Amino acid sequence: MKVLIACEESQAVCIAFRERGHEAYSCDLQECSGGHPEWHIQEDIFKAIGDVDWEWDLMIAFPPCPYLCVSANKHYKINPSRYRLRLGAAEFFIELALSYIKKIAIENPIGVMSGFYRKPDQIIQPWMFGHPETKATCLWLKNLPKLVPTDIVDGREGRIWKMPPSEDRSKLRSKTYTGIAKAMAAQWG
């Protein structure tokens, strides 16, 4: 199966699919940090989607969430002009969702896409896949089943929410948990 992992620099999902024998590629404008540049397409995602040399069977997309998540709402009162950025981010998300690829999953935190697009098909948590943390994550699915929890754990904590400010906080907060990546590869591959 040819799998495109959109907006993924960490390569967590790409690696999980590769481990199961799929031809998977991460795609992001940033360089990859997962250690496999040979599996990384560093270009605009829509160029990769439209490239006639590729016929993608599945796309899993992780569009940037700073303007789409509910935690961004506080910034719009302070600076209403940022709302244009939210509209652009929503348009980007919808364009991914409407891609011609037969099977699509789009991941994002709880946010505004329920109003701009539609409600998510599923909300998952890291603790459902072997990580003792909370981080509600929405999935919008096209021709894919809901993910089935693989390892429900106790001792749940909001570690991501409590992460202190830092230069790379946004990037660290957006990393995909390996348990979720492996569940995606096992259940959707």
N, C-alpha and C positions, 0 to 999 in steps of 0.2 A: 504494500500500500504506500502511496506517495502522500506524505503528511507535511503540511506547511504550518509552522508555529509562528504566528504573526505577533510582532511587537514583543519578542522574547530575546533578551540579551543574555540571560542566565543559562539558557539551554537545558534547564531542568526537565521540561517536557520532551524536548527533542531527544535528549539522552535516554529517557525512559522508553520512548518509541524505538530508538535504535537498538536498545538492549533486547527488544522483542522481535528484532529482525526487519523492521520497517525502514523505508527510505525516507527519513525525516530530516527537515531543515528548519532551523530557526531563521527568522528574518527580522531585522531591526536596523534603524539608521545608526545605532551605536555598534561599536565592536562588541563581540561576544565575550563573556567572562567565564563561560563554561568549559573552556579548554579545548574546544574542537572547532577552530575556524574553518576547517574543511567542510563542516556541516552548517555553516552560517552564510546567509545571503545578506550582505550589508548594503541595503538599498531600500527605496520606497516600497512598502508592502503592495501597493496597487500595481507596480511594475512587475513584481514577482507573481502576483495573481494573474495578470494578463499576458505573461510571457508564453508564447505558443509552444515553446519547447517543453513546458511542464504541463501535465494534466493532473492536477491535485485531486486526490480522493477525499481528503479531509483537511479542514483548516481549524485550528484552535487558536483563537485570537485573545490577546491580552491588551486591549487599547489602553493608553495612559489614562489614569483616573483622576488626576488632580482637579479637573474642572467638572467631573461627573459625579463624584461622591458627595454624600450629604455633609461631610465634614468641611467641604469647601463653601457651604452656604454662608458662613459667617463673613467671608471675604467680600461677598456681594453687597452687603450693607455698607461696608467701609469704602469699597470702590466699585460702584455699579457698572463701570465700563468693562470690567472683567467678564460681564455676562456674555459679551460677544465671543470670548474664548470658550465659554461653556457651549454655545451654539455650534461652534466649529468642531469641538470635541464630540458632540452628539451627532453631527453630520458624518464625521469620520467613522464612528461606531456603526451607524445605520448603513453606510456604504459597505463596510465589512459584512454586516448581516445579510445584505442583499447580493453579495457576490454569487456568481454562478456555480460555485463549488457545491457538490451534492450534499456533503455532510459538514456542518459548521457548529462549533461551540464558541461562544464568546463569554469571557470571564470579566467581571468587574465587581467592585464592592456595592453595597446598597447605595443607591443614588437616584439620579434624575431620569435614567433611561426607562423606568417604568412609565413615566409620563411622556417622554419624547418618542419612545418606540413602543414597547409593550412590557408587561410584567415578566420577570424571569421565569423560566421553567422550573428552576430549582435553586435553593439556597443551601450551600454546604458550609461546613466548618472544618478546620484542621483536625479537631479532636475526633472526627468521624473516620480519619485516615491515619491514625497512629501518632498524632502530635498533640501534646497536652496544652493546647492553646485555643483561644477563641479569635475568630476573624471571619465574620459572616461574609460569604462570597457568593455572588449571584452567577448563575449560568443560564444563558439563552441558547437553546438547542434547536438545530435543524436536522432532522432525520437521524437523530442520535437518542439513545435511551438516557434516562437520568442515571447519574452515578450512584452505585450502591456502596454504602459505607463498608470499609474493609477491616477497620481496627478501631473500635470505639474505646477511648481512654478517659480516665478520670483525671482529677487534678488540673482542671482547666483554668488557664490564666490569660488575661488580655495583654500579653507581652508586647505585641506589635503596637497596640494603642499606647502603651506606656514608654515606648522607645524615646530616649532623650533627643533633643535637637542635635543635628549634626549636618555636615555638608552632604553626606550621602544617605541621609535618613529616608528620603523618598524612594531611592533605589532599593534600600534594604527592606523597606515596608512592602515593596511590590514583588519580592521573590516568591516563587511558587514552592510550596512544601513538597518534598520528595514523595511523601505518601499520596498526595493528590495527583502528582504527575504519574506515578506508577499505576494508580487506579485508572486514570484516563487511558494510558497505554494498554492496560490489560482489558478494559471493558469496551473501549472504542476502537481498538486496533484489531 
